[in-house]
Amino acid sequence: MGFLGDGHADFRCEGGLGRTGTYRAVTVYYVSNFGYLAVLAFCFIGTLWLEFVFRTRVYRRWLRLLMTLVPVVIVFSLWDLYAIASGHWTFDLTAITGVFTVGNLPLDELLFFIVIPCCAILTLEAVRSVRGWRVGDEAEPPVEGGVS
């Protein structure tokens, strides 16, 4: 099935047992130009509650989050820019906002490199919280007697 860009889609009707129908256009309702952002919003909202329920403190430790996100955003943005410039990667203009950043990188894609890692970090920190996993970056527990 492919979108025609005018709210219609071409698709092939498949009958049972190998019989095929004809091509026809049907009206398809979709979130034009905000599809990518809608998916990102769904992912963000779907994991945001982990911050509060499991007290992951991901957003409260903003400097730590920033130090995690900056390399991800830089590396993957450069990778995408190279792929776009080489003609190896394109975007469906009917599903993105049409706002482009430096080097013709869609704003939606840049937001992807921020939102999805945040969702992954929130999920990891929630699992760590529930399972009691330590990775060595936690504050040292107080020593009994007050002397280390």
C-alpha positions in Angstrom: 0.0 0.0 0.0 1.4 3.4 -0.8 0.1 6.9 0.0 -0.7 9.2 -2.9 -0.3 12.3 -0.8 -3.9 13.4 -1.3 -5.4 11.4 1.5 -5.8 8.3 -0.6 -3.8 5.1 -0.8 -3.3 2.5 -3.5 -3.5 -1.1 -2.4 -4.1 -4.4 -3.9 -7.1 -6.3 -2.7 -6.2 -9.9 -1.9 -8.9 -12.5 -2.2 -8.8 -15.9 -0.5 -6.8 -18.9 -1.8 -4.6 -16.9 -4.2 -7.4 -14.9 -5.9 -6.6 -11.3 -6.4 -8.9 -8.3 -6.8 -8.3 -5.0 -8.5 -6.4 -1.9 -7.6 -8.6 0.8 -6.0 -8.1 4.0 -4.1 -9.6 4.3 -0.6 -9.7 7.3 1.7 -7.1 7.0 4.5 -7.1 9.3 7.5 -3.7 9.9 9.0 -2.0 12.5 11.0 -0.6 14.4 8.1 2.8 16.0 8.7 2.7 15.1 12.4 3.0 11.3 12.2 6.6 11.2 13.3 6.0 13.7 16.2 2.9 11.7 17.3 5.1 8.6 17.6 7.7 10.5 19.6 5.0 12.0 21.8 3.5 8.5 22.4 7.0 7.1 23.4 7.7 10.1 25.6 4.4 10.0 27.4 4.5 6.2 27.6 7.7 6.3 29.7 7.3 9.7 31.5 5.4 8.1 34.4 8.5 5.9 35.2 10.2 9.1 36.5 7.5 9.6 39.1 6.4 6.1 40.0 9.8 4.5 40.3 11.6 7.7 41.3 14.3 7.2 38.6 15.5 10.8 38.9 16.5 10.9 35.3 15.3 14.4 34.6 16.4 15.7 38.0 19.9 14.7 37.1 19.8 16.9 34.0 23.6 17.3 33.7 24.1 13.6 33.6 21.3 13.2 31.1 22.8 16.0 29.0 26.2 14.3 29.0 24.6 11.1 27.8 22.5 12.7 25.1 25.1 15.1 23.5 27.3 12.3 22.1 24.3 10.4 20.8 22.8 13.4 19.1 26.1 14.4 17.5 27.1 11.0 16.3 23.7 10.0 14.9 23.0 13.5 13.4 26.3 13.3 11.5 25.5 9.8 10.4 22.0 10.9 9.2 23.4 14.0 7.4 25.9 11.8 5.6 23.3 9.3 4.6 20.9 12.1 3.4 23.7 13.8 1.4 24.7 10.5 -0.1 21.1 9.7 -1.1 20.9 6.6 1.1 18.3 8.0 3.5 15.2 10.0 2.8 12.1 11.0 4.8 8.4 10.8 3.9 7.5 14.5 3.6 3.9 13.7 4.4 4.8 12.3 7.8 7.2 15.0 9.0 6.7 18.6 10.0 8.8 20.0 7.1 11.0 21.9 9.5 14.6 21.3 8.7 17.7 22.0 10.8 21.4 22.3 9.8 22.3 20.3 6.8 18.7 19.4 5.8 18.1 17.2 8.8 14.4 17.2 9.7 13.6 18.5 13.2 11.5 15.4 13.8 14.7 13.2 13.3 16.7 15.4 15.7 14.0 15.1 18.3 14.1 11.3 17.7 17.7 11.3 18.8 16.7 13.0 22.1 13.3 11.4 22.9 14.2 7.7 22.2 17.4 7.7 24.3 15.5 9.4 27.2 12.8 6.7 27.0 15.5 4.0 27.0 17.3 5.6 30.0 14.0 5.9 31.9 13.2 2.3 31.2 16.6 1.1 32.3 16.5 3.2 35.5 13.0 1.9 36.3 14.2 -1.7 35.9 17.2 -0.9 38.0 15.0 0.6 40.7 12.7 -2.4 40.8 15.4 -5.0 40.6 17.9 -3.2 42.9 20.7 -3.3 40.4 23.7 -1.3 41.2 26.1 -0.1 38.5 28.5 1.8 40.7 27.3 5.4 40.3 25.0 5.4 43.3 25.8 7.3 46.5 27.6 5.3 49.0 25.3 4.0 51.8 26.1 5.5 55.2 28.5 3.5 57.3 27.3 2.4 60.7 29.0 4.2 63.6 29.5 7.3 61.4 33.2 6.6 60.6 34.5 5.3 57.3 
